[in-house]
């Protein structure tokens, strides 16, 4: 059984590795940013603030779960990025994968490759905004780029070969945990991946239940800040 945990948000020191000590190639900054930004987007979707390609907003979500970080999923995501390819397919049963590549010339640090952050410029001491397209941002943005998910928010067979499947993996309401990784030794490229469990993208199933946020949270879940369904430890 996959074990997950609630993690604190580390923002100052990128080299700390206290969350998943068995994975020394990763650090807590990447972990927390990946989790924070994914839950931020799920919260916006739950509250009805996510627009489709045509400008219409998707319905609110009644059962959107607040994700928790999982070290076993990080381990499997690390195996994916260490393959230095976006076609990695040795994914554990029940897990869904998003994987992404970006040249190091467009993302100078590993954390840049997976999410959008403000980094300290060591020379000037001033903050700079990282403007490149990051993995999480790119996966999520497919909902605005493709004519795919309808207002019934049902995942269809045609979506399996569409980039919108990246969005639906992140948005699947019943998914409870994620783990992410960024490559270290892939030449001039960074590879970033997130693994989600239990994975969604089930044909003819809904991405989420439509309705006012938190009105159909699963048993044992409670409404959290951001109107997501969280486990007791998240309250």
N, C-alpha and C positions, 0 to 999 in steps of 0.2 A: 504493500500500500504506500502511495506517495505521501510523504510527510511535508507539510508546509508550515510556514511561520510568518508572523507579523514582523516587519522590519522597521527599524528607526531610519530616519532620513539623514544620511551623512552628506554634507555639502562642501566641506572645507578641504579635506584631505583625500585625494583620489586613490592613494595606495593602500588604504585600510582594507583588510580582508577578515572580517569577524562574523559575517553572516553564513558563508559556506566555506569553512576553513579547509575542507577537503578538496577545494578547487583553487589552488594557489595562483593559477593563471588569470583569475578574475579579481575584481575589486568591488567594494561596496558602493562606490559612486555609480558605476555602470548599473549595478543591480537596482539601486533605489531609484535612479532616474527612469529606468525602463518600467518599473512598477508604477511609479508616480504618474508618468505621462500616459500609460495605458489606462489606469483608473480614472484619470482626468477626462480622457476621451469617452470612456464608458459612462461617466457621470453626465457629461453633456448630452450623450445620446439618450440616457434615461430621462433627462429633463426636457427633451424635445428640441434641442438646439443644434442638431446635425442636419445639414441640408443635402439633398440629392443633386445630381448633375443639372437638373432643371430648375433648381432654386427652391423647390418645395421641401419643407422640413419633414423628416421621418417622424412617425408617431412616437410618443413617450413610451418608455419601457417599464412594466410593472414588476419585473422579476430580475433586474440586472444585478448580478453578484459583484461585490468588491473583491478583486483578485488578491491573492496572497502569493508570496514568493516561495518557490520550491527549488531546493538544491539538487534534487534528482533530475528535474527538468533542465536545470542549468547544465548538468553533466552531459545529458543527451544533446543539448544545443551546442555545447562546446565540441562534441564529436563532429557535429555537422559543420561548424565553421572551420575546424581544423582540417577538413577535407579540401578546403580552398576551392569549392565549387558551389554553385547554386542549385545543382541537381542532386544533392544528397538525399537518399531515400531510405536509409536504415533507421527508421523512426520507430520508437517503442509503440506497442499496441495501445490504442486509445488516445494517442497524442496527435495533435495537429501542429504543423510547422510553418512558420514564415521565415524566409531567408533572403538575404539582400547583400549586394556587393557595391562598394564605392571606392574609387581611386584614393590613395592616400594624399594625393595632391589637393583633393577637395575636402579632406577631413584629417587634420594633422594629428589628432589624438584619438585613441580608441573610443572614448566616450562620445566623441563627435559622430562616430559612425552609426550609433544606434538611436540617439535622441538629440534634441536641440537644447543646449545649455549655454549659460554665460560663463566664460572661462577667464581666469585672471591672466593678463599679459605680464609675464615675469620681467620684461624689460621696462615697460612704462608704468606698471602698477595699475593700469586702467582696465576696465572690463570691456570686452568686445563681444558682439553678437555673432554667433556662428550661423552663417546664412545657408550653408549647403543643405540639400535635401537629405534628411536622415531616414533611417529605416522605418521607425515607428510612424513618423509623420507621413512617409510615402505610402506605407501599407494602408493607413487609415484614410488617406486622401482619395483612394480609388472610388469611394462612394460618390465623390463629386465629379469623377472623370469618366465614368462609364454608365451607360444606360442599362442598369441591371436590376438591383433590388427595388421591388415595387412597394407600395404603401401597405401591402399585406405582410411585408417583411418575411417572406417565405423563400427559403433557399431551394433553387431548382437545379435540375441536372445541367442546364446550360451554364450555370455559374461555376461549375467545376473547372472549366477551362478559361475563366475570366479573371482578370486581376482583382475584381471585386471580392473574390474569395479570400484575399489577404485581409480586407476589411472585415468580412464576416467572421474570420477566425478570431480577430481581436474583439469583436462585438458580441460573440455568442454568449447569451445570458447565463447559461448553465455551466459554463467554464468557471472553475474556481481557483485555479493556480496557473502561474507561468514561471518560466525560468529562461534566462537569456544569456547569450555569450557573444563575444567579439574575438575574432582571430588575432593571433600574435605574429605568425610567421608565414604569411601568404604573399611574399614579394611586395609588389607595388599596390596591392589591393587590401582593403579591409573586408572581411565577411562578418555579417551580423545575423544572428538567428534568435528567434524566440519560440519556445515550445509551450503549448497550451494543453491543459488537462482538466477535466475530460474534454477532448476535442469536439468541436462542433462540425459545421458544414455537412450536416446530414440531409440528404436530398428529400424534399417535400416536408421538411420540418421548419418551424418558424425560428428565426434568429433570436427573437425574444417575444414575450407576451406583451401585447399592447395594453396600455392602461396607465393610470397615475402611478408615479414611482413608488416602489415599496409596498404596493397593495397586494402582491402575490409572492412575497418572499418565501423561499423554502423553509420548512420546519427547522427551527434552531437558528435562523438568521433574523436580523433586526435592522431597522433603517439607520443608516449612518449619515454623517455629514457628506453632502454631495448626492444624497438620495439614492445610494446604492444599498443593496442587501448585504450586510456584513455579518460575519461570525461574531460570537460574544466577545472574543479578544479584540475585535476591531472597534467596539463601541467606546 
